[in-house]
Amino acid sequence: MTGSPNGRAAIRFHDIGLQAAINAAGETGWEVLVGGGLGRTPMIGKMLNSFVANEHLLAYLEGIMRVYNRYGRRDNKYKARIKILVHEEGLETIKGQVQAEFAEVHGGVLTLPKDELDGITAYFVPPAFTDQDGNNVDMGLSVNYRPGL
């Protein structure tokens, strides 16, 4: 999981990678990558969904886990990874299965209420900087987000 556009968390090399994203409506959410991994069979994760809203992220991840638990390889410890499932079944097949599972759990207990998200967001308000005389100082800080990296 990363909010940085510079790939500091190497999300493309994990079973599930999450990149903070902003959609066309200006809403904050997540790009979801799946099927990455290193080891004996290195693979780069593939884009499963370009935008999942914050309140639906847990339910979407539950959908991914349900698909893996149902169809993933358990007979060989070297193939018991999401990357093998994505490689063998194909991204579009996995995407359809995840969407079906997500539709089943969507709106349930895994949906985060808006007031809970607003409370979390309030913890990350930029600080008000002042100089020694107590005057407000504009630090010129801004968010520089570049999606798709």
Beta strands, then each sheet from edge to edge (+ up, - down):
strand 1: 16-22
strand 2: 28-34
strand 3: 46-53
sheet 1: 1+ 2- 3+
end
